[in-house]
Amino acid sequence: MARQELEFTHYKKFPLTPVGGKVNGLSERLISGKPNSDHLVRVLEFAPGTDTSLNGVQSHDYWEEVFIIEGSIFDLTLQQTFTAGMVATRPPGMKHGPWKTDEGCIMYEVRHPK
């Protein structure tokens, strides 16, 4: 999906699709860009009880900016909880995760190349 002109639209109007991989409970709503690329805007949803330990610590070759819309995630490496209203800006190569959530978490994610 390429970028498109779009006036305010509720994010729940975009289809919710499972994120492929080892971890169950991760789904996304692709707003624009290409799936699995460094040109992406999406809403990422962690179902209650999701644990991303199978993915291990993550790092990427692109910038990633994240805003937690609702819920919370617990970073298993940092031993810290991140909650609704918090933001992160991660440069290429920054290590983060894995995460666990009891209540579930919904976050807005923007990726762009370095």
N, C-alpha and C positions, 0 to 999 in steps of 0.2 A: 504494500500500500504506500503510495507516494503521499507527500504532504498535500493537503487540500485546504481551500478556504473554508472556514467553519466559524460561524457565530456561536455564542454560548450554547452549549448542549450538555445535558447531564451525562456524566461518564458512564452511567449504567445503561445508556442507550447503545453502547458499543458491545459487540458480542464478547462473552466471557469464554475463553478457551483455555484448556489445560496447558501448562508449560511442560514441554517434553523433558525427559531426563529421569534421574534416579529417585527424585523426591515426589511423593504424592502430596496433594494439598496446595500446590501453587498453580494459580491461574492468572491470566492477563487479559486486559482489554486494550488492544492496539489502537491508539489514537492516530498516529501517523508514523511514517518511516517504514523500514523493512525489518521483519522479524529477525532476531538473532544477529543484528548488525550494530554498527556504531552510530547509526542514524535512526533513532527510535524515540518515540514518546509513547508511554503506556501507563496504565494503572495496573499494578501488581497486587494480587490478593493472596494472602496466606490464610488458609482455612484454620479454624481453631484446632490446636494440637499439632500443627505442622512443625517439623524438625528438619532443618537442612544439613544436618551433620554429614549425611552421605556425600554432599557436594564439597565438603571441606572448606578451607579458607579460600576466598575468591580474590581475584585481581583481573583487571581488564586492560586492554590497550587503548581505551577511550576514556573520556571524561564521563562521569556519572553524577547526576544531581537528583536527590531524592527528598520528597516531602511526605511525612506520615499523615495521612488523612484521618484515619481512625484506628483504634486498637493500639497494640504495642508489640515489639519484638525484643527478645533478650539475646544479646550478642554473647555467644558461648566462649569466645576468645577473650573479650574484654571484661566479661562478667558484669555487663551493664545493660539496663533496660532503656529502650528508646520508645517514646510515646507520641501520641497525636500532637501535631503542631511542630514537631522537631524536623530539622533539615540536615542533610549531609551533602557535601561536595567532595567527590573523590577524584583525584587526578589519576592518569594512567599509572598502573603499577601499584596503587595503594591496596593493601590487603584489608579484607573485611569479612565478617562472618566467621563461622556459620551461625545461624539463628534458630531460635525456638520461640513459639508463641502458644500460650494457653488459650487466649481469648480471640486470636485472629488479628490480622493487621492488613490495612489497605494503604498502599503508598503510590504516589505519583512519581514516575521516573522519567528523566530526560537523559539521553545519551548523545554525545557529540564527539567527533574525532579530535585527536590532539592537535 
